[in-house]
Amino acid sequence: MSPRRLVIATANPAKLREFRSLLAGLPFELTSTGELGISSPEETGATFQANALLKARHAANLTGSAAVADDSGLEVDALAGAPGIYSARYAGLGADDAANNAKLMSALAGVAREQRRARYRCALAFIEGAQDPAPLVAEAEWEGFILEAPRGGGGFGYDPYFWLPELGKTAAELPPAEKNRLSHRGKAMQALRAQLASRAHIGRESPGASLKGHA
């Protein structure tokens, strides 16, 4: 049996590389909305989970395939949790990483290092199809601090400023495999893979049963 197509709901090349690594070994043929020329929906959800589900359903509806999506972002305690769900567009719609980081540095100007505690959050959603009534959802977070100046050339988004004191490195200084093991997205994907494995196991134990899971 040939692998099923799974659409990754992203047009971000760096995020797509992470997803391909994190999904390696699963019985899917991977593609992305970016590769298919599908535009992203407006992210109208009030939470990371709501936006992940919105993006997954959008991708599944337009492709007729199973889809997986994430919504992730940075929460800074000194900024009352901002930029939060607006992380990718912190400096405005269409803003790039440089603009978003510049706004973050401006907002934290004069704030001492010990008061710059922050975390990345990620919500992942997997759906069998656009009308799937019971999507699989997993969430995770990654604690750190925000530096005053960037370090490292890897990663994307706020990674060059996201300091991990226990490692003495920023997220942008980690090798991709280590980042995928430790990050918010990596930990959420580990949880989602466990749910996918459980769903497949249920399907094998009960051949006539639905493969639908629960959020």
C-alpha positions as CSV (number, residue, x, y, z in Angstrom):
1,M,0.0,0.0,0.0
2,S,1.4,3.4,-1.0
3,P,1.8,6.0,1.8
4,R,-1.1,8.5,2.3
5,R,-0.5,12.1,1.5
6,L,-0.1,14.4,4.5
7,V,-0.2,18.1,3.9
8,I,1.9,20.2,6.2
9,A,0.2,23.6,6.6
10,T,3.1,26.0,6.2
11,A,4.8,28.1,3.6
12,N,7.8,28.7,5.9
13,P,10.8,26.8,4.4
14,A,12.6,26.6,7.8
15,K,9.6,25.3,9.6
16,L,8.9,22.8,6.8
17,R,12.4,21.4,7.2
18,E,11.7,20.9,10.9
19,F,8.4,19.2,10.2
20,R,10.0,16.9,7.6
21,S,12.5,15.8,10.2
22,L,10.0,15.5,13.0
23,L,7.6,13.4,10.9
24,A,10.3,11.1,9.4
25,G,9.5,7.5,9.6
26,L,5.7,7.9,9.6
27,P,3.8,6.3,6.7
28,F,3.0,9.5,4.9
29,E,4.0,11.1,1.7
30,L,4.7,14.7,2.8
31,T,4.0,17.9,1.0
32,S,3.1,21.4,2.2
33,T,0.6,24.2,1.4
34,G,3.6,26.3,0.3
35,E,4.7,23.7,-2.2
36,L,1.1,23.4,-3.5
37,G,0.6,27.1,-3.8
38,I,-2.1,27.3,-1.2
39,S,-2.4,30.6,0.7
40,S,-2.7,30.6,4.4
41,P,-6.0,31.4,6.1
42,E,-6.5,34.4,8.3
43,E,-5.6,33.3,11.8
44,T,-8.7,34.4,13.7
45,G,-8.4,32.0,16.7
46,A,-7.9,33.3,20.2
47,T,-5.5,30.5,21.1
48,F,-2.6,28.6,19.6
49,Q,-4.8,25.5,19.5
50,A,-7.6,27.3,17.7
51,N,-5.3,28.6,15.0
52,A,-3.6,25.2,14.5
53,L,-7.0,23.6,14.0
54,L,-8.1,26.4,11.7
55,K,-5.0,26.0,9.5
56,A,-5.2,22.2,9.4
57,R,-8.9,22.3,8.4
58,H,-8.1,24.9,5.7
59,A,-5.3,22.7,4.2
60,A,-7.5,19.5,4.4
61,N,-10.5,21.2,2.8
62,L,-8.5,22.5,-0.2
63,T,-6.5,19.4,-0.8
64,G,-8.8,16.5,0.2
65,S,-5.9,15.0,2.2
66,A,-5.0,14.5,5.8
67,A,-3.3,17.6,7.2
68,V,-1.1,18.7,10.1
69,A,-0.6,22.3,11.3
70,D,1.0,24.1,14.1
71,D,0.5,27.4,15.7
72,S,3.4,28.5,17.8
73,G,4.8,31.7,19.3
74,L,6.8,33.4,22.0
75,E,5.4,34.6,25.3
76,V,7.5,37.1,27.3
77,D,6.6,37.6,30.9
78,A,7.7,41.2,31.0
79,L,5.4,42.0,28.1
80,A,2.4,40.3,29.7
81,G,2.7,37.3,27.4
82,A,3.2,39.2,24.2
83,P,3.7,38.7,21.3
84,G,1.9,35.4,21.9
85,I,-0.4,34.3,19.1
86,Y,0.7,37.4,17.1
87,S,4.4,36.3,17.1
88,A,4.7,35.8,13.3
89,R,3.1,39.2,12.7
90,Y,4.3,41.1,15.7
91,A,5.6,44.0,13.6
92,G,2.6,43.8,11.3
93,L,1.1,41.6,8.6
94,G,3.9,40.3,6.3
95,A,6.6,41.3,8.8
96,D,9.8,39.2,8.5
97,D,11.9,37.9,11.3
98,A,14.2,40.9,11.4
99,A,11.2,43.3,11.8
100,N,9.6,41.1,14.5
101,N,12.9,40.9,16.5
102,A,13.5,44.6,16.2
103,K,10.1,45.3,17.7
104,L,10.8,42.8,20.5
105,M,14.1,44.5,21.3
106,S,12.4,47.9,21.4
107,A,9.7,46.6,23.7
108,L,12.3,45.1,26.1
109,A,14.7,48.0,26.0
110,G,16.0,48.6,29.6
111,V,14.6,45.4,31.0
112,A,17.2,43.4,32.9
113,R,18.2,39.9,31.8
114,E,16.7,38.2,34.9
115,Q,13.3,39.8,34.1
116,R,13.3,38.6,30.5
117,R,11.9,35.1,31.1
118,A,10.0,33.8,28.1
119,R,8.8,30.6,26.6
120,Y,7.9,29.2,23.2
121,R,4.5,27.5,23.0
122,C,3.3,25.2,20.3
123,A,0.0,23.6,19.5
124,L,-0.2,20.9,16.8
125,A,-3.3,19.6,15.1
126,F,-3.7,16.5,12.9
127,I,-6.9,15.8,11.0
128,E,-7.9,13.0,8.7
129,G,-10.0,15.3,6.5
130,A,-11.7,18.7,6.6
131,Q,-14.8,17.3,8.4
132,D,-12.8,15.2,11.0
133,P,-14.9,15.6,14.2
134,A,-12.1,14.4,16.5
135,P,-8.7,15.9,15.5
136,L,-5.6,14.9,17.4
137,V,-4.1,17.8,19.3
138,A,-0.8,18.1,21.2
139,E,0.8,21.1,23.0
140,A,4.2,21.8,24.6
141,E,6.3,24.7,25.7
142,W,10.0,25.6,26.0
143,E,11.3,27.9,28.7
144,G,14.2,30.4,28.3
145,F,15.1,34.1,28.4
146,I,15.4,36.8,25.8
147,L,18.9,38.1,25.1
148,E,19.8,41.8,24.3
149,A,21.7,40.8,21.2
150,P,21.4,37.8,18.8
151,R,23.6,34.7,18.9
152,G,23.8,31.9,16.3
153,G,22.8,31.5,12.7
154,G,20.5,28.6,12.8
155,G,16.8,28.3,13.4
156,F,14.3,31.1,12.6
157,G,12.0,33.5,14.2
158,Y,13.1,34.6,17.6
159,D,15.6,31.8,17.9
160,P,18.8,34.0,17.9
161,Y,17.5,35.8,21.0
162,F,16.0,32.8,22.8
163,W,18.6,31.9,25.5
164,L,18.7,28.5,27.2
165,P,20.6,29.0,30.4
166,E,21.0,25.3,31.1
167,L,22.8,24.9,27.8
168,G,24.5,28.2,27.6
169,K,23.3,28.6,24.1
170,T,20.4,30.2,22.1
171,A,18.0,28.1,20.1
172,A,19.8,29.4,17.0
173,E,23.1,27.9,18.2
174,L,21.7,24.3,18.6
175,P,22.3,21.7,15.9
176,P,18.9,20.9,14.2
177,A,18.6,17.4,15.7
178,E,19.1,18.8,19.3
179,K,16.7,21.6,18.7
180,N,14.1,19.1,17.4
181,R,14.6,17.0,20.5
182,L,14.3,19.9,23.0
183,S,12.0,22.5,21.4
184,H,8.3,23.2,22.0
185,R,7.5,21.9,18.5
186,G,9.7,18.8,18.9
187,K,8.0,17.9,22.2
188,A,4.6,18.5,20.8
189,M,5.4,16.3,17.9
190,Q,6.6,13.5,20.1
191,A,3.2,13.7,21.9
192,L,1.3,13.8,18.6
193,R,3.3,10.8,17.2
194,A,2.3,8.8,20.3
195,Q,-1.4,9.7,19.6
196,L,-1.0,8.7,15.9
197,A,0.6,5.4,16.9
198,S,-2.3,4.7,19.4
199,R,-4.8,5.5,16.7
200,A,-3.2,3.1,14.3
201,H,-3.0,0.4,17.0
202,I,-6.7,0.8,17.7
203,G,-7.4,0.4,14.0
204,R,-5.5,-2.8,13.9
205,E,-7.1,-4.3,17.0
206,S,-10.6,-3.4,15.7
207,P,-10.6,-3.7,11.9
208,G,-14.1,-2.4,11.5
209,A,-13.6,0.5,14.0
210,S,-13.3,4.1,13.1
211,L,-9.8,5.5,13.2
212,K,-11.0,8.8,14.7
213,G,-9.1,10.0,17.8
214,H,-9.8,12.5,20.4
215,A,-8.3,16.0,21.0
